[in-house]
Amino acid sequence: MDRRQFLALATALSAAVVSPGRAATGIRVVVAGAGIVGASIAYELAKAGAAVTVIDRAGPATRASRGTFAWINATWAKQPQHYHQLNQSSVMTWHSLEKELKIPITWGGSLEWFAGDERQKRLAEQIAEQVTWGEPAQMITADKVRELEPQLSFNADERAAYSPNDGAVDPVLATELMLKAAQSLGAVVVYPSELQNVSLDSGRLVAVQTSTGRIKVDRLVLATGAEEALPGRIAGIEIPQRTTPGIIAISEPLPPLLNTVVAAPGVHMHQRLDGRFVIGEQEGPPQNHGERLAGRPNDFPLPELAMEHGTRLLNAAQQYLPALDRAKIENVVVGWRPLPLDGHPVLGVNPDRPDVYLAIMHSGVSLAPLVGQLVSKEVVDAPVTAQLEPYRPTRTFARVTRY
Ligand SMILES: Cc1cc2nc3c(=O)[nH]c(=O)nc-3n(C[C@H](O)[C@H](O)[C@H](O)COP(=O)(O)OP(=O)(O)OC[C@H]3O[C@@H](n4cnc5c(N)ncnc54)[C@H](O)[C@@H]3O)c2cc1C
């Protein structure tokens, strides 16, 4: 444990013993999980005047929010329309959060295309549908692609979907900035601290038990990502998930080469404002690694293996952006998607345990700012937000494969 972690722990332990002070709302909330979703909820709760304690088993942005591609979007894959709209609203909310917390975001839009005429035809149909849903997306010609991305190698008779509203963010930095802002409003952040259980009195939540002590609390928010067993154990409701892994390679900083998020056949890439390229792929690690992946590692067992995958991704990206021949891979991570079975977020409570709020989702980078605001309102004021009705944990989960 370094000095910063020690100080955070010491502050929180003293808070845990005397219980967190009551803020203007009089509500004491523990947010379990300091990924981008938990951080956004904690920030909005602190803004609303709640006394917030954030705990994390490992540390801020150490799981999916580190191993993510971090494309902020409301693309064709966000189906059906209510889910598309949720993402659209959140993309807009990112703009206000960007200004509020000075979060660096690349707002260059995105370019996406596929191999094969059939899939390209379907993409054009999906983009046409998006337009009817208010998304300013369009299919553009190779000439227009060249105007947007002069360095990109793009087939002259091909077309790409251009979504000008999209962006990309450094998810670790964004998480840290949200937590810092929450702390400046009185929130306490503790790690490593694992949520172990809850104490109830006549069905009401009175405390949470953690590896660093007992915290008296009125509400608990479970923003623990892909931890499948926790909702059942802590909130008394099973959330079926089908987490999938993805590999993300990050380069050393390069001069500006790319403006948009590029989703090309087999490989995705964007260049962050710090110059680093983030490269991902739609397919996860090859399935012959089943045994190694069973323990859901976030890092490769050997640095050489990590570099092997980094080089593989870099070579795939270089096919489309030859200037990447100068790139060097700095870091390669494995991310595990928090993925409810139907691909939609889980937002709300089990009516039998109304003080434990679940916030588990994919596309958590796109959704974090809006989810933070809506969840904070529901936790503090307990209104029913119509926008969140399709995402309640009590729904029936059908298996839908989109990622
Ligand atoms: C490869 C990949 C690519 C992706 N691409 C995109 C994309 O382009 N755009 C997009 O919008 N989304 C994308 N996603 C999804 C997005 O990254 C996630 O939805 C988001 O990061 C989830 O954030 P979170 O805070 O809910 O979860 P996490 O970041 O996983 O945070 C959960 C936290 O809970 C903590 N925790 C777990 N159990 C406990 C416990 N018992 N006690 C205390 N703490 C605990 C963990 O340590 C962790 O820090 C991608 C994900 C992956 C893996």
The ligand as an ORCA input file, in Angstrom:
! r2SCAN-3c Opt
* xyz 0 1
  C     -12.541     -4.667    -23.991
  C     -13.648     -3.712    -23.601
  C     -14.035     -2.707    -24.486
  C     -15.050     -1.829    -24.128
  N     -15.362     -0.806    -24.969
  C     -16.275      0.119    -24.584
  C     -16.484      1.273    -25.386
  O     -15.822      1.487    -26.403
  N     -17.425      2.163    -24.970
  C     -18.163      1.980    -23.823
  O     -19.017      2.805    -23.515
  N     -17.959      0.888    -23.044
  C     -17.031     -0.029    -23.390
  N     -16.791     -1.103    -22.595
  C     -17.598     -1.287    -21.387
  C     -17.139     -0.357    -20.284
  O     -15.750     -0.330    -20.202
  C     -17.746     -0.820    -18.955
  O     -19.145     -0.861    -19.098
  C     -17.392      0.128    -17.825
  O     -16.001      0.290    -17.704
  C     -17.982     -0.417    -16.530
  O     -17.577      0.409    -15.490
  P     -17.911     -0.015    -14.009
  O     -17.451      1.094    -13.155
  O     -19.317     -0.430    -13.930
  O     -17.093     -1.373    -13.788
  P     -15.561     -1.602    -13.418
  O     -14.676     -0.625    -14.071
  O     -15.284     -3.040    -13.652
  O     -15.526     -1.275    -11.869
  C     -16.071     -2.146    -10.913
  C     -15.229     -1.992     -9.658
  O     -15.816     -2.721     -8.606
  C     -14.790     -3.212     -7.790
  N     -15.327     -4.329     -7.003
  C     -15.773     -5.520     -7.432
  N     -16.205     -6.264     -6.391
  C     -16.037     -5.507     -5.288
  C     -16.297     -5.712     -3.904
  N     -16.824     -6.866     -3.431
  N     -15.999     -4.735     -3.038
  C     -15.465     -3.567     -3.464
  N     -15.188     -3.312     -4.770
  C     -15.473     -4.283     -5.659
  C     -13.706     -3.630     -8.760
  O     -12.442     -3.667     -8.129
  C     -13.812     -2.543     -9.819
  O     -12.887     -1.489     -9.620
  C     -15.741     -1.984    -22.895
  C     -15.333     -2.964    -21.996
  C     -14.282     -3.823    -22.334
  C     -13.844     -4.833    -21.342
*
